[in-house]
Amino acid sequence: MNRIEKLINKKKFIPLNQFINIALYDKKLGYYQNKKIFGRNGDFITSPFISSIFSEMISVWIVSYWIYIKKPKKINILELGPGIGLMIKQIINSIKKIKTFDAKLTVYLHEKSEKLIKIQKKNLSDFKNIIWVKNINKVNQNPTIIVANEFFDAFPIKQFFKESNNWYEQCIGFKNSNKKNITYYKNKINNNSIKKYSKFYNINKSKILEYPNNIETYVNSISRIIKNNNGIFLMFDYGYSSIVGKNTIRAIKKHRVVDLLKEYTDCDITFDINFNILKNIFKRNNIQNIGTVSQNFFLQKLGIMERADRIIKNQDAVTIKNLILSINKLINPKEMGNAFHALAFSNKNCKFNLGFI
Ligand SMILES: C[S@@+](CC[C@H](N)C(=O)[O-])C[C@H]1O[C@@H](n2cnc3c(N)ncnc32)[C@H](O)[C@@H]1O
């Protein structure tokens, strides 16, 4: 029996978030500890793998914010969930090429998977001033720009659903007494325990609620850094904004959706973020949402097409074709352009909104 089966054997069923946490992050079983995950030969592809032009746009945004806060001599970039460290590598390389930028840069990386930390250390061995932090509150006092690509969508989520006016928590149990296969198990809960989610959802209109466990702790820490370090937070992810919840959980393997219950030891498990949850917690902390726009809108505003025009000068036909295909993947509304959103958060008095209007 693997760790999940042993737990179910002991407890009869476990909540979905605990199941996902073990399936993704357990030292032995966890997908993020063992598998070749990213890129065209892995299970899914993220924007920095499509083209470094994505990270270049983020670098332009970072340097513009640094100018907006009057060019402090020292700044930090904190990346949440850096994967194999590709995006931060591309960001550091491209920031170095921006001549107006002359601050001392310290990079903080926050990563849950021990295996990915090892890979990040290897991939970033050429760079100085990189510090891995288990607790993001450990960043120094310098102005801090926090970035995250597809971070929250990798959180273990809780799921609740309503049937005949009763609320149930989505759990996982054994299918039958031979204990060979797992299945969904509905655990009836006290309807009052759902009330705490009414901050984020209309619980009368919703039949399903999803809530990324731990998200509040993270948003509170990010809010603290924004306040104490003249900070700003830029994130990209897939999601929606609605007060009515929906079932968005899915398992991905080799770029396809697969059966979560059959493949859970060997696939990514993800969901669409309800951005209302993030916005609501940030607002409560007095942090403003500078903007929520499609990835397409953001990258075009930042000048991805103008940058592409400059890159393709003097390039061969194959390089030009590949760049065009990559940009299409990043911004085409039918590809990642509309499904992915850029969101930024900062202090109430912050007027910096590059990319968002
Ligand atoms: C979907 S991957 C995205 C990786 C990378 N940002 C990219 O765009 O390629 C999610 C990343 O977040 C990390 N992660 C998820 N939850 C985390 C947590 N609570 N603390 C730190 N890292 C976490 C995962 O291990 C992984 O590196």
PDBQT file of the ligand as one rigid body, heavy atoms in Angstrom, charges set to zero:
ROOT
HETATM    1  C1  LIG A 401       2.690  24.546 -11.688  1.00  0.00    +0.000 C 
HETATM    2  S1  LIG A 401       4.301  24.677 -11.044  1.00  0.00    +0.000 S 
HETATM    3  C2  LIG A 401       4.875  26.189 -11.798  1.00  0.00    +0.000 C 
HETATM    4  C3  LIG A 401       6.366  26.273 -11.842  1.00  0.00    +0.000 C 
HETATM    5  C4  LIG A 401       6.959  27.545 -12.443  1.00  0.00    +0.000 C 
HETATM    6  N1  LIG A 401       6.509  28.735 -11.798  1.00  0.00    +0.000 N 
HETATM    7  C5  LIG A 401       6.696  27.646 -13.920  1.00  0.00    +0.000 C 
HETATM    8  O1  LIG A 401       6.000  28.550 -14.359  1.00  0.00    +0.000 OA
HETATM    9  O2  LIG A 401       7.225  26.807 -14.669  1.00  0.00    +0.000 OA
HETATM   10  C6  LIG A 401       4.016  25.104  -9.354  1.00  0.00    +0.000 C 
HETATM   11  C7  LIG A 401       5.255  25.363  -8.543  1.00  0.00    +0.000 C 
HETATM   12  O3  LIG A 401       4.890  25.839  -7.251  1.00  0.00    +0.000 OA
HETATM   13  C8  LIG A 401       5.532  25.034  -6.250  1.00  0.00    +0.000 C 
HETATM   14  N2  LIG A 401       4.676  25.107  -5.055  1.00  0.00    +0.000 N 
HETATM   15  C9  LIG A 401       3.395  24.724  -4.930  1.00  0.00    +0.000 A 
HETATM   16  N3  LIG A 401       2.924  24.983  -3.690  1.00  0.00    +0.000 NA
HETATM   17  C10 LIG A 401       3.935  25.568  -3.017  1.00  0.00    +0.000 A 
HETATM   18  C11 LIG A 401       4.069  26.106  -1.691  1.00  0.00    +0.000 A 
HETATM   19  N4  LIG A 401       3.081  26.067  -0.810  1.00  0.00    +0.000 N 
HETATM   20  N5  LIG A 401       5.248  26.660  -1.363  1.00  0.00    +0.000 NA
HETATM   21  C12 LIG A 401       6.275  26.731  -2.261  1.00  0.00    +0.000 A 
HETATM   22  N6  LIG A 401       6.208  26.219  -3.509  1.00  0.00    +0.000 NA
HETATM   23  C13 LIG A 401       5.058  25.656  -3.890  1.00  0.00    +0.000 A 
HETATM   24  C14 LIG A 401       5.639  23.688  -6.927  1.00  0.00    +0.000 C 
HETATM   25  O4  LIG A 401       6.524  22.808  -6.293  1.00  0.00    +0.000 OA
HETATM   26  C15 LIG A 401       6.112  24.137  -8.307  1.00  0.00    +0.000 C 
HETATM   27  O5  LIG A 401       7.459  24.542  -8.309  1.00  0.00    +0.000 OA
ENDROOT
TORSDOF 0
